[in-house]
């Protein structure tokens, strides 16, 4: 019985291990970007806005098509008194006197009317032009959202990488702290170390365990965030590929990125199209001052028993319409349209200033992040050497335990800073490409570069 129970437990454990292994997968930055673009809810919303703008354009074009309407009715009436009167040219004595009353108790009629706009003061043409600008602007907005999704994915991947590395480094430091406690315990039992020094080592090991708990929580949260971003099940454990964040590009002059932003920023191009749409709206409002012409046609049929029958009554002609109220009502609408056009133009100028500021700020952050890597790489070497020297001194009773523990903390912090700096540099570079409007034009995920200190 014990064997069966043991076998069942072993089977459950193995099955659970297999399921856990199925839920774990490696992840490169390229793959993360591809999945986020496929499953982004933000981009799906952008696509819906494009479809809305495209439908609005079709609606504006369809206003050029003819309008047609059919109407008809069957009526019951209350036997009205009707009489047809006629007169003869020959005076009162002829046969053409008053006829008797006609009884009518129902009527049936139908009409078909059609009209084709010929000229509406340019309102239809301007409406199509404005809708086309807005449809193009919606597509550019979607492209800008795509750039933002790429940048958000890169930042999330970097956070995932930093959280994973933090767990690994803290685990390594915890193992070192526990080994130190074991060594100090042996020394204390042999009377070679003060009890207080052992307690300090144990306290640092406990603090490192707490730091590991925080690091593990951050790792799990970053993992869930990445799963949601990529459209994966939340239970999927992701192992970020460190090679995706290993390379850094060469520096380029700031002017290159500023120039690129002037021609490649999608939001700027979108706002330019919206300005053109607003200016077209001004022209459309002015067309209210002009008359409209339509080609009209129709067909009428009627049947009033005992009185009248109409068939084959076809008509065609040209209709003219002009709203006299537009002479005093259009001015206010025209001023509103002109004000909207000025607002968009001012917003475009403000955006130009913001873009230059964003590019300059991102460029300085990029330069700073490169320098930080070099500084932290040197700090790692210094902290490692400092810990080695302090440990040797402590073993020879030339340094206190507090000095040794401080050197250990400094070494851990230096390693964390260096790992974080490399990931932050990739994020900063791609942020520069995003604000310059070129993040999706080149292979920016793994740029060709010189290798930094590893």
C-alpha positions as CSV (number, residue, x, y, z in Angstrom):
1,X,0.0,0.0,0.0
2,X,2.8,2.3,0.8
3,X,4.4,1.6,-2.5
4,X,1.2,2.5,-4.4
5,X,0.8,5.7,-2.4
6,X,4.4,6.6,-3.0
7,X,4.0,5.9,-6.7
8,X,0.9,8.1,-6.9
9,X,2.6,10.9,-5.2
10,X,5.6,10.6,-7.5
11,X,3.3,10.6,-10.5
12,X,1.5,13.7,-9.3
13,X,4.8,15.5,-8.7
14,X,6.1,14.5,-12.1
15,X,2.9,15.6,-13.8
16,X,3.0,18.9,-12.0
17,X,6.6,19.4,-13.0
18,X,5.7,18.7,-16.6
19,X,2.9,21.2,-16.5
20,X,5.1,23.8,-14.9
21,X,7.7,23.2,-17.6
22,X,5.0,23.7,-20.3
23,X,4.1,27.1,-18.8
24,X,7.7,28.4,-19.0
25,X,9.3,29.8,-22.2
26,X,12.2,31.9,-23.3
27,X,11.5,35.3,-24.8
28,X,13.6,37.5,-27.1
29,X,12.9,41.2,-27.5
30,X,12.0,40.7,-31.2
31,X,9.5,38.1,-30.3
32,X,8.1,40.3,-27.6
33,X,7.6,43.2,-30.0
34,X,5.9,40.9,-32.6
35,X,3.5,39.4,-30.1
36,X,2.6,42.8,-28.6
37,X,1.8,44.2,-32.0
38,X,-0.4,41.2,-32.8
39,X,-2.3,41.3,-29.5
40,X,-2.3,45.0,-28.5
41,X,-5.8,46.2,-27.5
42,X,-4.6,49.7,-28.2
43,X,-3.9,48.9,-31.8
44,X,-7.2,47.2,-32.2
45,X,-8.9,50.4,-31.0
46,X,-6.8,52.3,-33.5
47,X,-8.0,50.0,-36.3
48,X,-11.6,50.6,-35.2
49,X,-11.0,54.4,-35.5
50,X,-9.5,53.9,-39.0
51,X,-12.6,51.9,-40.0
52,X,-14.8,54.7,-38.6
53,X,-12.9,57.4,-40.6
54,X,-13.1,55.2,-43.8
55,X,-16.8,54.9,-43.4
56,X,-17.1,58.7,-42.9
57,X,-15.2,59.1,-46.2
58,X,-17.5,56.8,-48.0
59,X,-20.5,58.7,-46.5
60,X,-19.1,62.0,-47.9
61,X,-18.5,60.4,-51.4
62,X,-22.0,59.0,-51.4
63,X,-23.5,62.5,-51.2
64,X,-22.6,62.8,-54.9
65,X,-25.1,60.0,-55.6
66,X,-28.8,60.7,-56.5
67,X,-31.5,60.7,-53.8
68,X,-34.7,58.8,-54.6
69,X,-37.9,58.4,-52.7
70,X,-41.2,56.6,-53.1
71,X,-44.4,57.5,-51.5
72,X,-48.0,56.3,-51.9
73,X,-51.3,56.1,-50.0
74,X,-54.7,54.6,-50.1
75,X,-57.4,56.8,-48.6
76,X,-61.0,56.3,-47.6
77,X,-63.1,59.4,-47.6
78,X,-66.6,60.3,-46.4
79,X,-68.5,60.6,-49.6
80,X,-67.7,64.3,-50.3
81,X,-69.9,66.3,-52.6
82,X,-68.0,66.8,-55.9
83,X,-69.1,68.2,-59.2
84,X,-67.3,69.1,-62.3
85,X,-68.3,72.3,-64.0
86,X,-67.7,73.3,-67.6
87,X,-68.9,76.0,-69.9
88,X,-69.5,76.2,-73.6
89,X,-68.3,78.9,-75.8
90,X,-71.8,79.0,-77.3
91,X,-73.5,80.5,-74.2
92,X,-76.0,78.9,-71.7
93,X,-78.1,76.9,-74.0
94,X,-75.8,74.1,-74.9
95,X,-75.2,70.7,-73.5
96,X,-72.4,71.8,-71.3
97,X,-74.2,72.8,-68.1
98,X,-73.6,71.7,-64.5
99,X,-73.3,68.0,-64.1
100,X,-74.7,66.0,-61.2
101,X,-72.7,65.3,-58.1
102,X,-70.0,62.7,-58.3
103,X,-69.6,60.1,-55.5
104,X,-66.1,59.4,-54.4
105,X,-65.3,57.3,-51.3
106,X,-61.6,56.3,-51.9
107,X,-58.4,57.4,-53.5
108,X,-55.1,55.8,-54.4
109,X,-51.9,57.5,-55.5
110,X,-48.2,56.9,-55.7
111,X,-45.2,59.1,-56.5
112,X,-41.5,58.4,-57.3
113,X,-39.1,61.3,-57.0
114,X,-35.4,61.5,-57.7
115,X,-32.8,64.2,-57.6
116,X,-29.2,64.4,-58.5
117,X,-27.1,67.2,-57.0
118,X,-25.3,69.2,-59.7
119,X,-23.8,72.0,-57.7
120,X,-24.0,72.7,-53.9
121,X,-21.6,75.6,-53.7
122,X,-18.7,73.1,-53.3
123,X,-20.1,71.6,-50.1
124,X,-19.9,68.0,-51.3
125,X,-16.4,68.4,-52.8
126,X,-15.1,70.0,-49.6
127,X,-16.8,67.4,-47.5
128,X,-15.0,64.6,-49.4
129,X,-11.7,66.4,-49.1
130,X,-12.1,67.0,-45.4
131,X,-13.1,63.4,-44.8
132,X,-10.1,62.1,-46.8
133,X,-7.7,64.2,-44.7
134,X,-9.3,62.9,-41.5
135,X,-9.1,59.3,-42.7
136,X,-5.4,59.7,-43.5
137,X,-4.9,61.3,-40.1
138,X,-6.5,58.3,-38.4
139,X,-4.1,56.0,-40.1
140,X,-1.1,58.1,-39.0
141,X,-2.5,58.1,-35.4
142,X,-2.5,54.3,-35.6
143,X,1.1,54.4,-36.8
144,X,2.0,56.6,-33.8
145,X,0.1,54.2,-31.5
146,X,2.2,51.3,-33.0
147,X,5.4,53.2,-32.2
148,X,4.2,53.6,-28.6
149,X,3.3,50.0,-28.3
150,X,6.9,49.0,-29.5
151,X,8.4,51.4,-27.0
152,X,6.2,50.1,-24.1
153,X,7.1,46.6,-25.0
154,X,10.8,47.4,-24.9
155,X,10.4,49.1,-21.5
156,X,8.4,46.1,-20.2
157,X,11.0,43.7,-21.5
158,X,13.8,45.7,-19.8
159,X,11.9,45.7,-16.6
160,X,11.4,41.9,-16.9
161,X,15.1,41.5,-17.5
162,X,16.1,43.7,-14.6
163,X,13.7,41.9,-12.2
164,X,15.0,38.5,-13.3
165,X,18.7,39.6,-12.9
166,X,17.9,41.1,-9.5
167,X,16.5,37.8,-8.3
168,X,19.6,36.0,-9.5
169,X,22.1,38.4,-8.0
170,X,20.2,38.5,-4.6
171,X,20.0,34.7,-4.5
172,X,23.8,34.5,-5.2
173,X,24.4,37.1,-2.4
174,X,22.1,35.2,0.0
175,X,23.9,32.0,-0.6
176,X,27.2,33.8,0.2
177,X,25.6,35.4,3.3
178,X,24.5,31.9,4.5
179,X,27.9,30.5,3.9
180,X,29.3,33.4,5.9
181,X,27.0,32.6,8.8
182,X,28.1,28.9,8.7
183,X,31.7,30.0,8.7
184,X,31.2,32.5,11.5
185,X,29.2,29.9,13.6
186,X,32.2,27.6,13.5
187,X,34.6,30.4,14.4
188,X,32.3,31.5,17.3
189,X,32.0,27.9,18.6
190,X,35.8,27.7,18.6
191,X,36.1,31.0,20.5
192,X,37.7,32.7,17.5
193,X,34.9,35.2,16.8
194,X,32.8,37.4,19.0
195,X,29.1,36.5,19.4
196,X,28.2,40.0,18.3
197,X,29.9,39.5,14.9
198,X,28.0,36.3,14.3
199,X,24.7,38.1,15.1
200,X,25.6,40.9,12.5
201,X,26.2,38.2,9.9
202,X,22.9,36.5,10.7
203,X,21.1,39.8,10.6
204,X,22.5,40.6,7.1
205,X,21.4,37.1,5.9
206,X,17.9,37.8,7.2
207,X,17.8,41.2,5.5
208,X,19.0,39.6,2.3
209,X,16.2,37.0,2.5
210,X,13.7,39.9,2.8
211,X,15.4,41.6,-0.2
212,X,15.0,38.3,-2.1
213,X,11.3,38.3,-1.3
214,X,10.9,41.8,-2.7
215,X,12.9,40.9,-5.8
216,X,10.8,37.8,-6.4
217,X,7.6,39.8,-6.0
218,X,8.8,42.3,-8.5
219,X,9.8,39.5,-10.9
220,X,6.4,37.9,-10.7
221,X,4.6,41.3,-11.2
222,X,6.8,42.1,-14.2
223,X,6.1,38.6,-15.6
224,X,2.3,39.1,-15.3
225,X,2.6,42.5,-16.9
226,X,4.5,41.1,-19.8
227,X,2.1,38.2,-20.2
228,X,-0.8,40.7,-20.4
229,X,1.1,42.9,-22.9
230,X,1.8,39.9,-25.2
231,X,-1.6,38.3,-24.9
232,X,-0.2,35.2,-23.2
233,X,-1.8,33.3,-20.2
234,X,-0.9,35.0,-16.9
235,X,0.7,31.7,-15.6
236,X,3.3,31.7,-18.3
237,X,6.8,32.1,-16.9
238,X,9.0,34.2,-19.2
239,X,12.8,34.0,-19.3
240,X,14.1,37.1,-21.1
241,X,17.0,36.7,-23.4
242,X,19.9,38.8,-22.2
243,X,21.4,38.9,-25.6
244,X,18.6,41.1,-26.8
245,X,19.9,43.9,-24.5
246,X,23.6,43.4,-25.0
247,X,24.4,45.7,-27.9
248,X,24.5,49.5,-28.0
249,X,24.7,51.7,-31.1
250,X,27.2,54.3,-32.0
251,X,26.5,57.9,-31.1
252,X,25.1,60.2,-33.8
253,X,24.7,64.0,-33.7
254,X,21.6,65.5,-32.2
255,X,20.7,67.3,-35.5
256,X,20.2,64.0,-37.2
257,X,17.4,63.0,-34.8
258,X,15.9,66.5,-34.9
259,X,15.8,66.4,-38.7
260,X,14.2,62.9,-38.6
261,X,11.5,64.0,-36.2
262,X,10.5,66.8,-38.5
263,X,9.7,64.4,-41.4
264,X,8.9,61.1,-39.6
265,X,6.8,61.9,-36.5
266,X,3.4,60.5,-37.2
267,X,1.5,62.7,-34.7
268,X,2.9,65.8,-36.4
269,X,1.9,64.6,-39.9
270,X,-1.5,63.7,-38.5
271,X,-2.0,67.1,-37.0
272,X,-1.0,68.7,-40.3
273,X,-3.7,66.7,-42.0
274,X,-6.2,67.8,-39.4
275,X,-5.2,71.4,-40.0
276,X,-5.9,70.9,-43.7
277,X,-9.3,69.4,-42.8
278,X,-10.2,72.4,-40.6
279,X,-9.2,74.8,-43.4
280,X,-11.4,72.8,-45.8
281,X,-14.2,73.1,-43.3
282,X,-13.9,76.9,-43.6
283,X,-14.4,76.6,-47.3
284,X,-17.3,74.3,-46.8
285,X,-19.0,76.8,-44.5
286,X,-18.5,79.6,-47.0
287,X,-20.4,77.5,-49.6
288,X,-23.6,78.1,-47.6
289,X,-23.7,81.6,-49.2
290,X,-24.1,80.0,-52.6
291,X,-27.3,78.5,-54.2
292,X,-27.7,74.8,-55.0
293,X,-28.8,73.2,-58.2
294,X,-30.3,69.7,-58.6
295,X,-31.5,67.7,-61.6
296,X,-34.9,66.4,-60.6
297,X,-37.3,63.8,-62.0
298,X,-40.3,61.9,-61.0
299,X,-43.3,59.7,-61.8
300,X,-46.9,60.2,-60.6
301,X,-49.8,57.7,-60.7
302,X,-53.3,58.2,-59.2
303,X,-56.7,56.6,-59.2
304,X,-59.8,58.2,-57.8
305,X,-62.7,56.0,-58.8
306,X,-65.5,57.8,-60.7
307,X,-63.4,61.0,-60.9
308,X,-59.8,60.8,-62.0
309,X,-57.1,58.4,-63.3
310,X,-53.5,59.5,-63.9
311,X,-50.8,57.3,-65.4
312,X,-47.5,57.8,-67.2
313,X,-47.0,61.2,-65.7
314,X,-43.3,61.5,-65.9
315,X,-41.5,64.8,-65.1
316,X,-37.9,66.0,-65.3
317,X,-36.3,69.4,-64.7
318,X,-33.8,71.4,-62.8
319,X,-34.3,72.6,-59.3
320,X,-32.8,75.6,-57.7
321,X,-32.6,76.2,-53.9
322,X,-31.3,79.1,-51.8
323,X,-31.7,79.6,-48.1
324,X,-32.0,83.3,-47.6
325,X,-31.4,82.8,-43.9
326,X,-27.8,81.9,-44.7
327,X,-27.1,85.6,-45.4
328,X,-27.3,86.3,-41.7
329,X,-26.8,82.9,-40.1
330,X,-23.6,81.7,-41.9
331,X,-21.3,84.4,-40.5
332,X,-21.2,82.9,-37.0
333,X,-20.6,79.4,-38.3
334,X,-17.8,80.7,-40.5
335,X,-16.1,82.4,-37.6
336,X,-16.3,79.2,-35.6
337,X,-14.7,77.2,-38.4
338,X,-12.0,79.8,-38.8
339,X,-11.3,79.7,-35.0
340,X,-11.0,75.9,-35.1
341,X,-8.5,76.1,-38.0
342,X,-6.4,78.6,-36.0
343,X,-6.5,76.3,-32.9
344,X,-5.2,73.4,-34.9
345,X,-2.5,75.6,-36.5
346,X,-1.4,76.8,-33.1
347,X,-1.4,73.2,-31.7
348,X,0.8,72.2,-34.6
349,X,3.3,75.0,-33.7
350,X,3.3,73.9,-30.1
351,X,3.8,70.3,-31.1
352,X,6.9,71.3,-33.1
353,X,8.4,72.9,-29.9
354,X,7.5,69.9,-27.8
355,X,9.1,67.5,-30.4
356,X,12.4,69.4,-30.3
357,X,12.3,69.4,-26.5
358,X,11.5,65.6,-26.4
359,X,14.3,64.8,-28.9
360,X,16.8,66.9,-27.0
361,X,15.8,65.3,-23.6
362,X,15.9,61.8,-25.0
363,X,19.2,62.4,-26.6
364,X,20.8,63.7,-23.4
365,X,19.3,60.7,-21.5
366,X,20.8,58.4,-24.1
367,X,24.3,60.0,-23.7
368,X,23.9,59.8,-19.9
369,X,22.9,56.2,-20.0
370,X,26.0,55.3,-22.0
371,X,28.3,57.0,-19.6
372,X,26.5,55.3,-16.6
373,X,27.4,51.9,-18.1
374,X,31.1,52.8,-18.1
375,X,30.9,54.3,-14.6
376,X,29.0,51.3,-13.1
377,X,31.4,48.8,-14.9
378,X,34.3,50.5,-13.1
379,X,32.3,50.5,-9.9
380,X,31.8,46.7,-10.2
381,X,35.5,46.2,-10.5
382,X,36.2,48.5,-7.6
383,X,33.5,46.9,-5.4
384,X,34.8,43.4,-6.2
385,X,38.3,44.3,-5.4
386,X,37.3,46.1,-2.3
387,X,35.3,43.1,-1.0
388,X,38.3,40.8,-1.7
389,X,40.7,43.0,0.2
390,X,38.3,43.5,3.1
391,X,37.7,39.8,3.3
392,X,41.4,39.1,3.4
393,X,41.8,41.8,6.1
394,X,39.0,40.3,8.1
395,X,40.5,36.9,8.0
396,X,43.7,38.4,9.3
397,X,41.8,40.4,12.0
398,X,42.7,43.7,10.3
399,X,39.1,44.6,9.4
400,X,35.9,44.5,11.4
401,X,32.9,42.4,10.5
402,X,30.9,45.5,9.9
403,X,33.5,46.5,7.2
404,X,33.2,43.1,5.6
405,X,29.4,43.3,5.5
406,X,29.4,46.8,4.2
407,X,31.8,45.7,1.4
408,X,29.4,42.8,0.6
409,X,26.4,45.2,0.3
410,X,28.4,47.6,-1.9
411,X,29.4,44.7,-4.2
412,X,25.8,43.6,-4.6
413,X,24.6,47.2,-5.2
414,X,27.3,47.7,-7.8
415,X,26.3,44.6,-9.7
416,X,22.7,45.6,-9.7
417,X,23.5,49.1,-10.9
418,X,25.5,47.7,-13.8
419,X,22.9,45.3,-14.9
420,X,20.1,47.9,-14.7
421,X,22.3,50.5,-16.5
422,X,22.7,48.2,-19.5
423,X,19.0,47.6,-19.8
424,X,18.1,51.3,-19.2
425,X,20.5,52.3,-22.0
426,X,18.6,50.2,-24.6
427,X,15.4,51.7,-23.4
428,X,16.8,55.2,-23.6
429,X,18.1,54.6,-27.1
430,X,14.8,53.3,-28.4
431,X,13.0,56.2,-26.6
432,X,15.2,58.5,-28.7
433,X,14.1,56.7,-31.8
434,X,10.5,56.9,-30.8
435,X,10.4,60.6,-30.2
436,X,12.4,61.0,-33.5
437,X,9.6,59.0,-35.3
438,X,11.9,56.3,-36.6
439,X,11.6,53.4,-34.1
440,X,9.6,51.3,-36.6
441,X,11.6,52.1,-39.7
442,X,14.8,50.3,-38.9
443,X,16.0,47.3,-37.1
444,X,16.1,49.1,-33.8
445,X,15.6,46.2,-31.5
446,X,19.1,44.8,-32.0
447,X,21.1,47.7,-33.4
448,X,24.5,47.1,-34.9
449,X,27.0,48.6,-32.5
450,X,30.2,48.4,-30.7
451,X,30.2,46.2,-27.7
452,X,30.3,47.7,-24.2
453,X,32.0,46.3,-21.2
454,X,30.2,43.2,-20.1
